[in-house]
Amino acid sequence: MTYLYVFIGGGLGSLARFLTSKLSDRLISSSFPWGTFISNMVACALLAVLVLAFSHKQSEYPWMQPLLLIGFCGGYSTFSTFSNETFQLINNGQITVAIANIVLSVAVGIGLIFMIRGRV
């Protein structure tokens, strides 16, 4: 059953990421990959909130980790797309935007988890 939870969560997360990217492309005209950035940051924040909310309730909700943490957050965030978009920026000579993408993605992603989960 665990595999089914991961499968369903991953599919829903991937669909949400696709829709987030399409919506951000419509709303924001920029060479910066906002769709991927937004998806990755929301996934970081959601993961932190879920870990906090259910850290002491894993035995009560055994489906939570495979469905939401591994499946949905894993499908919604995307390191491969982040890497490919950063490569494309470098390849197109947009070095400053590529560096901004790397620094912002790592700093904000870790910062969100740190802020939400607190100093543990």
N, C-alpha and C positions, 0 to 999 in steps of 0.2 A: 504493500500500500504506500510505503514511503516514496517509491519511485514515481507512482502516479501523482502524488502531491507535488514533487519536484517538477514533473512534466507539466502539470496544469499551471503551477505558479510561474514557471519559466516562460510558458507560452503567453500568459497574461502580461507578464513583465515586458516581454519583447514587443507585444502589440502596443502596450502603453508607451514604450520608448519610441516606436515608429510614429505613433500619433503625436507625441511630444515634439519630435523632430519636424514633422510636417507642419504643425501649428507654429512652432517658432520660426520656421522658414517663411511662413506667410506674414508673421507679425514683425520680424526683425530682419532687416536687410543689412548684412554684415559679412565680412570674410571670416569673422570669428565663428567657430562651430558651436553656436548657442544651444542647439537642440541636444547635442551630446553632453555639453556642460550641464545643462539644466537636469537632464535625466540622471546623470551621475551624482549630482549634488542632492537631488530629491531622494535617490536611492540611499545615499549615505545617511541623510537625516532620518529617513524612514527606518533604516536598519537600526540606527541608534535608539530610536523611540521604541521599536519593537523589542529590542534586547532589554531595555529598561523595563518595559511594561510586563514582559513575560519571563524575565530571568528566574523568578522564584516560582513560576507556575508551569515549568516544562513538563512535569508529570501530569498536570491537569490537561494540558493542551499539547500532546505529543505531535500533532500534525502541524503546529505553528512553525517550527523551524524548517521542515522540508518545504512547506507550501509558500510561506512568506519570506523567510530569511534567505534560504538557499534558492528557491525557485523564483519568486517575484523580484526580489532585490537583485538577484544574479542576472535575471533576464532584462530588468529595467536599466541596470548599469552596463557599461560596455567599455572595457579597456581596449579591445581590438579596434573599435571604431575611433576612439580617442587617439590611439597610436597612428592609425591610418590618416586621419584628418590632420594630425600634427605633421606627419610625413609630407602630406600634400602641401601644407602651408610652407614648409621648408623648401620643397621642390619648386614651388611657385615664387620663391624669393621673399616670402613674407615671414622672415626670421623673427621679427619683433612680435608678431601675432602668435607665432608658434611658441615662442618662449612664454608669452603671456598665458597661453592656453595651458602649458605645462605647469607653470607656477601657480596660477589660479586654481586649476583643477586639484592639484595635490594639496595646496594650502587650505583652500576652502573645504574640500572634502574631509580632511583630517580635522580641521577646525570645527566643522559642524558636529562631527562625532564627539569631539572633545567637549564642546559646549553643551550638547544634549546629555551625554552620559556623565559629564562631570569628571572631576579628578578622582579616579579610583585607584 
